[in-house]
Amino acid sequence: MVCDPTKLDAECYRGAPDWVIEVLSPYTAAHDQTVKPAAFERDGVMECWLVHPTDRVVSVYTLSDGEYGRPAIHELQGQLVSTAVSAVENDWARVVAGLPGTGDQPPA
C-alpha cells in the first residue's frame, strides 16, 4: 500500500510502499520469510505482514530506526490494525473463512 501520492506519476510508482502484506506459499515460505523482510527493511517499507495461512498466524515487522527487529506474532482472529496505515483494519474472520479446511466461504 502506498500512502504518499508524490511517489506516483503517470507511468509508475517510485520508492518503497508503506505497507506490504505477503501471503506465504508452502513452496516459497522459506525464501519469503528470510529474503523478503530483509529487502523490505533495506528499502524502508514501514510495515510488512507475513501471513501464514497454514499455521493461521501473521508475523508483523514494523520499521523502527531503520530496522525491523523481532516480528510481533498474531493469530488470525479478531481484528488487526496496521501501524503504518491506521485507517485500514483487517477482519481475520473474513480471511480465515475462505481458507482451505475451514468448510466456510467468506461473507459476501
Backbone as JSON, one array per atom type, in Angstrom:
{
  "sequence": "MVCDPTKLDAECYRGAPDWVIEVLSPYTAAHDQTVKPAAFERDGVMECWLVHPTDRVVSVYTLSDGEYGRPAIHELQGQLVSTAVSAVENDWARVVAGLPGTGDQPPA",
  "N": [[0.85, -1.15, 0.0], [0.54, 2.18, -0.83], [0.95, 5.31, 0.53], [1.8, 7.84, 0.01], [1.17, 10.16, -2.28], [2.97, 11.55, -3.85], [4.82, 9.78, -4.71], [3.84, 8.58, -6.91], [3.54, 8.66, -10.43], [2.58, 9.45, -13.82], [3.35, 7.16, -15.11], [4.4, 5.17, -13.38], [5.11, 3.84, -10.09], [7.29, 5.16, -7.67], [9.76, 4.36, -5.4], [9.59, 2.99, -2.03], [6.83, 1.01, -0.87], [4.45, 1.79, 1.76], [3.33, -0.2, 3.26], [3.37, -3.7, 3.22], [1.82, -6.73, 2.44], [2.35, -10.07, 2.59], [1.37, -13.15, 1.51], [2.12, -16.3, 2.5], [3.33, -19.06, 0.67], [3.5, -22.6, 0.72], [5.55, -23.49, -0.91], [7.34, -21.4, -1.28], [7.82, -20.3, 1.18], [10.11, -20.36, 2.92], [11.99, -18.75, 1.57], [10.47, -16.38, 1.38], [10.25, -15.66, 4.07], [12.82, -15.11, 4.86], [14.46, -13.75, 2.92], [12.79, -11.7, 1.83], [11.78, -9.97, 4.04], [14.23, -8.77, 4.79], [14.9, -7.39, 2.46], [12.71, -5.65, 2.25], [13.06, -4.18, 4.6], [15.55, -2.95, 4.09], [14.77, -1.34, 1.95], [13.09, 0.43, 3.19], [10.39, -0.05, 3.82], [7.64, 0.6, 5.76], [5.99, -1.16, 7.23], [5.59, -4.66, 7.34], [3.7, -7.5, 6.69], [3.69, -10.92, 7.14], [1.76, -13.42, 6.21], [0.77, -16.48, 7.41], [-0.99, -18.85, 6.19], [-1.45, -21.61, 6.65], [-0.58, -22.1, 9.29], [-2.13, -20.28, 10.52], [-1.35, -17.73, 11.48], [0.09, -14.41, 11.68], [3.02, -12.67, 10.98], [4.28, -9.67, 12.04], [6.25, -7.14, 10.97], [7.7, -4.15, 11.95], [9.05, -1.11, 11.04], [11.59, 0.52, 12.79], [13.73, 3.01, 13.64], [15.08, 2.44, 11.27], [15.24, -0.32, 11.22], [13.8, -3.64, 11.44], [13.73, -5.52, 13.6], [12.53, -7.98, 15.98], [9.66, -9.79, 14.88], [6.17, -9.13, 15.62], [3.92, -11.59, 16.59], [0.77, -12.68, 15.63], [-2.34, -14.34, 16.07], [-4.6, -15.47, 13.51], [-7.18, -14.11, 14.06], [-9.93, -12.14, 15.26], [-9.42, -8.61, 14.99], [-6.95, -6.69, 13.29], [-4.95, -3.88, 13.22], [-3.05, -1.92, 11.04], [0.03, -0.34, 11.82], [1.33, 1.31, 10.13], [-0.57, 2.16, 8.33], [-3.06, 3.31, 9.62], [-5.75, 3.66, 9.07], [-6.67, 1.4, 7.94], [-8.16, -1.61, 8.73], [-8.02, -4.99, 9.51], [-10.13, -7.77, 9.24], [-9.88, -10.78, 10.45], [-11.6, -12.98, 10.55], [-13.11, -12.97, 8.2], [-11.09, -13.45, 6.35], [-9.99, -15.96, 7.15], [-12.2, -17.59, 6.87], [-12.31, -18.17, 4.17], [-10.18, -19.85, 3.73], [-8.63, -23.0, 2.85], [-9.89, -25.99, 4.33], [-11.54, -24.91, 6.26], [-14.19, -25.1, 5.7], [-16.01, -23.14, 5.3], [-17.22, -20.25, 3.52], [-16.14, -16.98, 2.62], [-18.05, -14.13, 3.86], [-20.36, -12.36, 1.76]],
  "CA": [[0.0, 0.0, 0.0], [1.28, 3.42, -0.95], [0.18, 6.42, 1.12], [2.37, 9.11, -0.42], [0.84, 10.34, -3.7], [4.09, 12.11, -4.6], [5.61, 8.66, -5.24], [3.16, 8.1, -8.11], [3.47, 9.55, -11.58], [1.71, 8.94, -14.88], [3.83, 5.89, -15.64], [4.69, 4.12, -12.39], [5.31, 4.17, -8.68], [8.72, 5.27, -7.38], [10.05, 4.29, -3.98], [9.09, 1.84, -1.26], [5.48, 1.14, -0.33], [4.39, 1.98, 3.2], [2.87, -1.43, 3.9], [3.36, -4.87, 2.34], [1.27, -7.97, 3.01], [2.81, -11.21, 1.82], [0.74, -14.41, 1.9], [3.14, -17.32, 2.28], [3.03, -20.31, -0.01], [4.39, -23.65, 1.22], [6.67, -23.68, -1.84], [8.29, -20.28, -1.23], [7.78, -19.73, 2.54], [11.45, -20.15, 3.47], [12.52, -17.56, 0.88], [9.66, -15.22, 1.73], [10.46, -15.31, 5.47], [14.2, -14.72, 5.11], [14.96, -12.78, 1.95], [11.91, -10.55, 1.61], [11.82, -8.95, 5.1], [15.5, -8.04, 4.72], [14.8, -6.47, 1.32], [11.74, -4.6, 2.6], [13.71, -3.35, 5.61], [16.56, -2.16, 3.39], [14.1, -0.36, 1.1], [12.36, 1.4, 4.01], [8.97, -0.35, 3.95], [7.32, 0.88, 7.17], [5.42, -2.33, 7.89], [5.5, -5.86, 6.5], [2.97, -8.6, 7.3], [3.83, -12.22, 6.5], [0.6, -14.2, 6.62], [1.0, -17.93, 7.34], [-2.35, -19.39, 6.19], [-1.49, -22.96, 7.2], [-0.43, -22.0, 10.74], [-3.14, -19.31, 10.98], [-0.7, -16.63, 12.19], [0.71, -13.36, 10.87], [4.22, -12.05, 11.57], [4.24, -8.25, 11.71], [7.52, -6.43, 11.09], [7.49, -2.71, 11.95], [10.32, -0.39, 10.94], [11.9, 1.45, 13.88], [15.13, 3.42, 13.5], [15.65, 1.8, 10.09], [15.34, -1.78, 11.37], [12.57, -4.34, 11.84], [13.78, -6.22, 14.88], [11.71, -9.2, 16.03], [8.26, -9.54, 14.5], [5.07, -9.45, 16.54], [3.16, -12.71, 16.03], [-0.65, -12.62, 15.98], [-3.2, -15.36, 15.48], [-5.54, -14.94, 12.53], [-8.51, -13.99, 14.66], [-10.21, -10.77, 15.66], [-9.04, -7.57, 14.04], [-5.58, -6.2, 13.42], [-4.79, -2.59, 12.56], [-1.69, -1.59, 10.64], [0.58, 0.88, 12.41], [1.76, 2.15, 9.01], [-1.77, 2.69, 7.67], [-4.03, 3.08, 10.7], [-7.12, 3.71, 8.57], [-7.01, 0.07, 7.45], [-8.34, -2.61, 9.78], [-8.24, -6.29, 8.9], [-11.0, -8.68, 9.98], [-9.36, -12.11, 10.12], [-12.68, -13.96, 10.37], [-13.43, -12.99, 6.77], [-9.96, -14.06, 5.64], [-9.88, -17.36, 7.52], [-13.37, -18.31, 6.36], [-12.06, -18.61, 2.8], [-9.02, -20.73, 3.64], [-8.92, -24.43, 2.77], [-10.01, -26.7, 5.59], [-12.45, -24.29, 7.2], [-15.55, -25.5, 5.36], [-16.85, -21.96, 5.13], [-16.88, -19.3, 2.48], [-16.22, -15.63, 3.19], [-19.32, -13.46, 3.63], [-20.4, -11.51, 0.57]],
  "C": [[0.9, 1.23, 0.0], [0.41, 4.55, -0.41], [0.66, 7.79, 0.66], [2.12, 9.31, -1.91], [1.98, 10.95, -4.51], [5.0, 11.02, -5.17], [5.0, 8.1, -6.53], [3.29, 9.13, -9.22], [2.64, 8.88, -12.65], [2.11, 7.55, -15.36], [4.03, 4.79, -14.6], [4.75, 4.71, -10.98], [6.8, 4.19, -8.42], [8.93, 5.28, -5.86], [9.42, 3.08, -3.33], [7.64, 2.07, -0.86], [5.53, 1.33, 1.18], [4.1, 0.67, 3.93], [2.81, -2.54, 2.87], [2.73, -6.02, 3.11], [1.65, -9.1, 2.06], [2.12, -12.46, 2.36], [1.69, -15.53, 1.5], [2.58, -18.56, 1.62], [3.96, -21.37, 0.57], [5.65, -23.81, 0.36], [7.73, -22.59, -1.73], [8.41, -19.67, 0.17], [9.17, -19.45, 3.1], [12.08, -18.89, 2.87], [11.78, -16.31, 1.34], [9.91, -14.75, 3.17], [11.89, -14.85, 5.77], [14.66, -13.58, 4.19], [14.09, -11.53, 1.89], [11.89, -9.55, 2.77], [13.11, -8.13, 5.07], [15.47, -7.02, 3.59], [13.84, -5.33, 1.64], [12.33, -3.63, 3.62], [14.71, -2.4, 4.96], [15.93, -1.04, 2.55], [13.26, 0.65, 1.88], [10.86, 1.19, 4.06], [8.61, -0.25, 5.43], [6.78, -0.34, 7.92], [5.27, -3.46, 6.88], [4.77, -6.94, 7.29], [3.24, -9.86, 6.49], [2.72, -13.1, 7.05], [0.88, -15.67, 6.36], [-0.38, -18.6, 7.35], [-2.46, -20.8, 6.79], [-1.44, -22.93, 8.72], [-1.43, -21.04, 11.37], [-2.53, -18.22, 11.88], [-0.17, -15.61, 11.18], [1.89, -12.8, 11.66], [4.24, -10.61, 11.09], [5.59, -7.62, 12.02], [7.24, -4.94, 10.98], [8.84, -2.01, 11.98], [10.47, 0.61, 12.08], [13.39, 1.76, 13.8], [15.82, 2.67, 12.36], [15.77, 0.3, 10.15], [13.99, -2.37, 11.78], [12.65, -4.93, 13.24], [12.93, -7.48, 14.82], [10.28, -8.89, 15.62], [7.31, -9.82, 15.65], [4.26, -10.55, 15.85], [1.73, -12.65, 16.55], [-1.38, -13.81, 15.35], [-4.15, -14.7, 14.5], [-6.95, -14.99, 13.11], [-8.69, -12.55, 15.11], [-9.81, -9.79, 14.57], [-7.63, -7.11, 14.34], [-5.47, -4.92, 12.6], [-3.32, -2.37, 12.25], [-1.22, -0.34, 11.36], [1.03, 1.84, 11.31], [0.57, 2.85, 8.35], [-2.94, 2.46, 8.61], [-5.49, 3.12, 10.24], [-7.59, 2.35, 8.07], [-7.04, -0.91, 8.61], [-8.68, -3.92, 9.1], [-9.11, -7.15, 9.81], [-10.62, -10.1, 9.58], [-10.46, -13.14, 9.93], [-13.06, -14.09, 8.9], [-12.33, -13.69, 5.97], [-9.93, -15.56, 5.89], [-11.04, -18.18, 6.97], [-13.15, -18.83, 4.94], [-10.87, -19.53, 2.64], [-9.43, -22.19, 3.53], [-8.98, -25.06, 4.16], [-10.96, -26.08, 6.59], [-13.89, -24.68, 6.93], [-16.5, -24.34, 5.14], [-16.39, -21.15, 3.93], [-16.97, -17.91, 3.1], [-17.58, -14.98, 2.93], [-19.25, -12.54, 2.42], [-20.36, -10.05, 0.95]]
}
